[in-house]
Amino acid sequence: MTVLNRIRLLLFIILLVISSCTSDPKPPPVTTPAPSTLPLEMLTGTWEVSDAERNGKNTQALEGIYFTFTSDEKLASNFNLSIEERTFPYRIEGDTLTALSEPEQSYLIQSLTENGMVLRTKMEGYLFRLILKTKERLPAEATEEN
């Protein structure tokens, strides 16, 4: 009987080892965002908010907010809680621009033309839609020149 108990114990251990062995789960496939169809070469320069929505409602609270994009992928902006200019590197993946700040801030570039840009983002629980004009093409400045 001792031999029979040892065989049972050995079979139990073998069964336990086999059942605990599983193949390593495959990592999820790395997906790269689709390339942007926007003319990203037009991004460089200073853009100022000409109109804005917060949670779908127009807001005047963002008057004076600007974004300056440099050719060496730096973003200077006062779109933050303190309204002080801060500069961060950024990256673009598809139509998403991410300021590499702490924490990172992502913007969806909804449209980009020579005259304007529309960004969407979420900050502090609020959804923002920012309509930007290049600094030299703002309607108020054009009116002042006339």
C-alpha positions in Angstrom: 0.0 0.0 0.0 2.8 2.3 0.6 3.9 2.0 -3.0 0.3 2.7 -4.2 0.2 5.8 -2.0 3.5 7.0 -3.4 2.2 6.4 -7.0 -1.0 8.4 -6.2 1.1 11.2 -4.6 3.4 11.3 -7.6 0.4 11.3 -10.0 -1.2 14.1 -8.0 2.0 16.2 -8.1 2.3 15.6 -11.9 -1.3 16.6 -12.4 -0.9 19.7 -10.3 2.3 20.8 -12.1 0.7 20.2 -15.5 -2.5 22.0 -14.7 -0.6 25.0 -13.3 1.5 25.4 -16.5 -0.1 27.7 -18.9 1.4 29.5 -21.9 2.4 33.1 -21.3 -0.3 35.4 -22.5 0.5 37.2 -25.7 1.0 41.0 -25.3 -1.6 43.0 -27.0 -0.6 44.0 -30.5 1.0 47.4 -30.7 -1.2 49.7 -32.7 0.1 52.8 -34.2 -2.3 55.6 -34.9 -3.2 56.4 -38.5 -1.0 59.1 -39.9 -2.5 62.5 -39.8 -4.3 63.8 -42.9 -3.9 67.4 -41.5 -1.3 69.8 -42.9 0.9 69.7 -39.8 3.5 71.9 -41.3 1.0 74.8 -40.7 1.1 74.2 -37.0 4.3 76.2 -36.3 3.5 79.7 -35.0 1.4 81.5 -32.4 -2.3 80.8 -32.2 -4.8 82.6 -30.0 -8.2 81.6 -28.9 -10.9 83.5 -30.9 -13.8 81.4 -29.6 -14.2 78.7 -27.0 -16.7 76.2 -25.6 -16.6 74.6 -22.2 -18.8 71.5 -21.9 -20.6 72.6 -25.0 -21.4 76.1 -24.0 -19.7 79.3 -25.2 -17.3 80.8 -22.8 -15.5 84.2 -22.7 -13.2 83.0 -19.8 -10.5 81.9 -22.2 -9.8 85.3 -23.8 -6.1 85.9 -24.1 -5.2 82.2 -24.2 -2.6 81.3 -26.7 -0.5 78.4 -28.0 2.9 78.8 -29.7 4.3 75.8 -31.5 8.0 75.8 -32.6 9.6 73.8 -35.3 11.7 71.9 -32.7 8.5 70.5 -31.2 8.1 72.8 -28.2 4.7 74.2 -27.0 4.5 77.4 -25.0 1.0 78.2 -23.7 -0.9 79.9 -21.0 -3.8 77.3 -21.2 -3.5 76.0 -17.7 -5.0 76.6 -14.3 -2.6 79.5 -13.4 -2.7 81.2 -16.8 1.1 81.5 -16.7 3.1 80.6 -19.7 4.6 77.2 -19.6 6.8 75.5 -22.2 6.8 71.8 -22.8 8.0 69.4 -25.6 5.1 67.8 -27.5 4.6 64.8 -29.7 2.0 64.2 -32.4 0.5 60.8 -33.1 -2.1 60.9 -35.8 -4.3 63.9 -35.1 -3.5 63.9 -31.4 -1.0 66.4 -30.0 0.3 65.6 -26.5 2.0 68.2 -24.4 4.7 66.3 -22.4 3.8 68.1 -19.2 3.1 66.7 -15.8 0.5 65.4 -16.2 0.4 65.1 -20.0 -2.2 67.1 -21.7 -3.7 65.7 -25.0 -5.4 67.7 -27.7 -7.3 66.4 -30.7 -6.6 68.6 -33.7 -10.0 68.6 -35.2 -9.1 70.9 -38.1 -6.0 72.9 -39.2 -5.9 75.4 -42.0 -3.7 78.3 -42.8 -6.1 80.6 -41.0 -7.4 78.6 -38.1 -7.3 75.5 -36.0 -9.8 73.7 -33.8 -8.6 71.8 -30.8 -10.5 69.6 -28.4 -9.3 68.6 -25.0 -10.3 67.7 -21.4 -8.9 69.6 -18.4 -10.0 69.3 -14.8 -13.2 67.4 -15.8 -14.2 70.0 -18.4 -14.4 69.4 -22.1 -13.0 72.3 -24.2 -13.4 73.1 -27.8 -10.9 75.8 -28.7 -11.2 77.8 -32.0 -7.8 79.4 -32.7 -6.6 81.9 -35.2 -3.1 82.7 -36.1 -1.9 85.7 -34.1 -1.5 88.0 -37.1 -5.0 87.1 -38.5 -7.2 87.8 -35.5 -10.4 89.8 -36.5 -9.9 92.3 -33.7 -6.4 93.2 -34.9 -7.6 93.5 -38.5 -10.3 95.9 -37.4 -7.7 98.0 -35.4 -5.5 98.4 -38.5 -8.4 99.9 -40.6 
